[in-house]
Structures are given as structure tokens and as C-alpha cells.
Amino acid sequence: MSSSTATRLDLGLNLKGVEPAGKLEASGSFNAMCSHRIRLTCATDIDDHVKHWLAEAYKRS
């Protein structure tokens, strides 16, 4: 994770081959080690969707 702004934390994930959709964005120039990112601004942003992609990235590592 990386603090991208004073109010946002970016969760970087390595999910090569997965189409970005919804909260899951292509990482762009955010981080060369990550293929995707999810922008988080508060604790309630960590919903089932975010937990799913975090678990999927973990399984693929």
C-alpha cells in the first residue's frame, strides 16, 4: 500500500490478465510491481469486493 495523497491510500495488487472493473483499476504509472490498484479513502471502502481482489492476488502470488 502506498499513501498517494493526504486523504487516500492506494492498494496495489498483482492481478495480471484481469480486466479492470469497478474499484479495481489498472495501476498505470502507480507502481511497476502492481498491475492494478484500488483507491481507499476510509475504512468502509474495504468491502467484500476489495477483500475478494486482495485474496485473489494473494492466491496468485
Secondary structure as GFF3:
##gff-version 3
##sequence-region A 1 61
A	DSSP	beta_strand	2	3	.	.	.	ID=ss1
A	DSSP	beta_strand	9	13	.	.	.	ID=ss2
A	DSSP	beta_strand	25	26	.	.	.	ID=ss3
A	DSSP	beta_strand	36	40	.	.	.	ID=ss4
A	DSSP	three_ten_helix	43	45	.	.	.	ID=ss5
A	DSSP	alpha_helix	48	60	.	.	.	ID=ss6
###
